[in-house]
Amino acid sequence: MAYDSRNPASLKAPDVAQVLKANRLVLARIMTVRLLITVLLVAFSVTLSRMAESNSIFLTLPIVAGVFVFIATAYRLIYGIRVSQCARVLRDYPLEFHPRVIKKHERWTQYGNVYEVRVTTRGQHGAPLMLAVNAAGRRRWPEGVEEGAWLAGDLPFGGVLVVPGSNTMLFLKPADWDKAARKREEAGAERIARAERAKLNNRTQWAVMMRGLGT
């Protein structure tokens, strides 16, 4: 879908239902491939053992590899996937276009790549540094996001970025949760209540995103 980041007023916000559907399909494909790999490794090992009529430990190595793939898949599904979290945010916050998203750093973690980004707002300065992860579990940085993206949320609490065209979702939390505490406290009752409904006020999600980043 073509879009012009220089004229946000001419842009049409993506359909939330279609965005969630696209990301759930991506997640389903990723999980299906990983589970298929696990099954094939186990089946390969069992077939080799029967054909060789041997219980050699070397013939069980594919099973060990399959177990590791399964554990890694389960770990990423529990800690790295944010599709359901994003759905809650998109229910409570409207999508607003932000003309530029700047990627500062990218780091590998066990459950997915974590990006440090700044989401600029037209007419404002001092965009906060945010942590972002691909909601569906993909590791690559989405193309075109630097030219602008749709934001749902409240940056001191967190939010969701939707990339125009691809409908890729990035789940956001403040890079320095404690530093943003004052802004959250000053947000007012209505903003705090909305963040609570969307479960953006939870520090746990931020802590999980920080795992493996080091200092």
N, C-alpha and C positions, 0 to 999 in steps of 0.2 A: 504494500500500500504506500503510495507516494505521500509525502507530507513536507510541509515547509516550516522549519523550526523558527524562521524569522517572523512568522505571522501566526502565533498561537491561536488567535481568535478564529482563524479559518479551519482549525483542526477539529475533527470529530473524535471524541473519546472512544476507545475500543469497547466493545460489548463485553461486560464482565463475565457473562455466562460462557462466551466463546473463549475468553482468555483462560478461564479455569478448565474448560474442556480440553483445550490444547495442551496445557501443562499436565493434566492428568493422563493424557495419552502418552506424552513424553515419558512420564514416570512409569507408566505401565510397560512401555517398551524396554526401558532400562532394566526394570525388575525382571521382566520375562527373559531377556537375554542372559542376565546373571544367573537366574535359576536354571535356565537351559544348560548353561556351562557346567553348573554343579551336577546336574543329572547326567550329562554326557561323561564327565570325568569319573563319576561313580560307576556308570554302566561300562565304561571302557576298562576300568580296573577289574570288575567282576568277570567280564568276558575274557580278558587275558588270563586270569587265574584259572578259569574253567578250561580254556584251550590248552594251557600249559600244564594243567593238573598239578599246580604247585601253590603253596601258601607263602611263597617268598615275600619278604617285606618290601622288596623293590616293586612288586606288582601292586602293592597297596598304596604306593605314593600318589597316584592320581586321586584316590579317595581322600587322602590328607589334603591335597590341593583343593578338591571340591568342598571339603569342610571349611577351609579357610575362605574360599569365595563366598560360601553361604554366610559365615560369620560376618565378613566384611559387608555383605549386602544388608544383613539385619542391622548392623551398627549404623550404616548410612541411613537406612530407612527410619530408625528411631531418632537419630540425632541430627541428620543432615537434611531431611526433607521438610519443606515448609509450605507445601501446597495447602494443607488444611488451615494453617496459621494465616496464610495470605487470604484465604476465602473469608475468614472472620474479619480481617481488616477491610476487605473490599465491600463487605456488607455494611460497615459502619462509616466509611469515609468515601467521599466522592473522589474521582480522578481529576487531577489538575496537571496541566502540562508545564514542565520545567524545561527551559531551553537548552540546558547543557548539563551533562553528567561527566565529571572528571575522575578518571581512575588514577589513584596515587600509587597504590601498591597492590600486589597480588601474592598470596601465600597458599601453599598446599597444606591441607590437613587431611586426616584420615577419612573424614566424612564429606569432603568437598572443598573446592577452592574458596577462600575468603578474600574479598576485595575491600580495600579502603578507598572510599569514594567521597566526592563532594557533589551535592546536588544544588545547583545554583537556582536562585529565584530572581526573576526579572525585577530590577529596581532595588534589590537588597544586596548587601555586602556581608562578608564573613560567614559563608556557608559552612555549617558544622561538618566535621569529619565523621563519616558513617562506615559501619561494616556492612557488607552485602554478601549474600550467598544466593546461588541459583536455587529457586524454590523446588524445581523438579529434580535436582541432583546432577545436572550437567556441570562439567568442569570448565568449559571454555567461556570466555568473555563474549557476551552477545554483540553481534555486529550492529552498528548504527546507534548505539545508546549514547555515544558522545554528542550526537546531534540533538539530543533532547529525549525525554521520556515522560510518561505519565506517572504521577505520584499520588498514592492514597495513603494517608496517615498524618502523623504529627511528629516532626523530626526529633524533638527532645525525647519522645517515647519510642519512635520507630515507624515503620511503614512498609509499603510495597511499591517497587518501580515496575512499570509495564513498558516494555520496549515496543515502539510503533512498528507495525509490519509483522514481526515474528511472534508477538504476544508473549515473549519470554518474561517471566517474573523474577525479580530479585527481592529477597526479603532483607529489610534494613533494620539495624539497631545502631544507636550512638556508639562511636568508637570508644569514647570515654564515658561510661555510664554514670560514674560518680560526678564527673564534671558537669554533666547535664542535669543533675539533681535539682539545682536551684530553678532552672527553667521549668522543670516539671512541677515543682512546688508552687510556682507562680502562675501556672497555666490556668487556674480557675476551675471551679467545680464541674462545669459542663465538659471541658476538654479532658479532665481527669476521668470523669465517668465514661466518656466515650472510649478512652484508652483502656479502661478496665474491661469494658464490654468486648473490645477487640483483643484483649489479653496482651496489650503492648506495654503494660506497666510492670511486666514480670522480668526481673533481672536474670532469671534462669536461662532464658533464650540467649541473652547477651553472653552469659558465662559459657554456654555450650559453643557459641561462635568463636570464643577466644581460645578454646582448647587447641593446643598444638602450635599456637602463634609464637609463644615465647615472649621475649622482651625486645 
